[in-house]
Amino acid sequence: MDKIYIAKDGERLDIIVYKHYGTLKNFTEILAFNSRLNSILKAGDKVFLPEIKENVVKKEKTLW
């Protein structure tokens, strides 16, 4: 489920992304969704935090 976070004055986008996703692996993708924002946010800025589905690769069990 997508989420919208309302920023507090002086918050940083990277910190918000890390707190929400637990990683910065997809930071560039999140930045693209929020291209209108600066990296230092103002009170009331809306940060769009989309649901990110991981590509899960199944490993085949082999004997060797």
C-alpha positions in Angstrom: 0.0 0.0 0.0 1.3 3.4 -0.9 1.8 5.9 1.8 2.1 9.7 2.1 4.3 11.1 4.8 3.9 14.7 6.0 7.4 16.1 6.7 8.5 18.1 9.7 10.7 21.2 9.1 14.3 20.3 8.5 13.7 16.6 7.9 15.9 14.9 5.2 14.3 12.8 2.5 17.0 10.0 2.8 16.3 9.6 6.6 12.5 9.3 5.9 13.1 6.7 3.2 15.5 4.7 5.4 13.0 4.7 8.3 10.1 3.6 6.1 11.9 1.0 4.0 14.8 0.0 6.3 17.2 0.6 3.4 18.4 3.2 0.9 18.6 0.6 -1.9 15.6 2.2 -3.7 16.4 5.8 -2.8 16.8 6.8 -6.5 13.4 5.4 -7.3 11.8 7.2 -4.4 13.5 10.4 -5.3 12.0 10.1 -8.8 8.5 9.9 -7.3 9.3 13.0 -5.2 11.3 15.0 -7.7 9.6 18.3 -6.7 11.1 18.1 -3.2 14.4 19.3 -1.9 16.6 17.0 0.1 15.9 19.1 3.2 12.2 19.3 3.7 9.9 21.9 5.0 7.0 21.4 7.4 4.0 20.1 5.5 5.9 18.7 2.5 4.2 15.5 1.3 6.6 12.6 0.6 5.1 9.9 -1.5 6.3 6.4 -0.4 5.2 3.9 -2.9 5.0 0.2 -2.3 8.1 -1.5 -3.6 7.9 -5.2 -4.5 11.2 -7.0 -4.4 12.1 -9.3 -7.3 12.5 -12.6 -5.6 14.7 -15.1 -7.4 14.0 -18.7 -6.4 17.2 -20.7 -6.2 17.0 -24.2 -7.5 18.2 -26.9 -5.2 20.9 -29.0 -6.8 23.0 -31.8 -5.6 26.2 -30.2 -6.9 
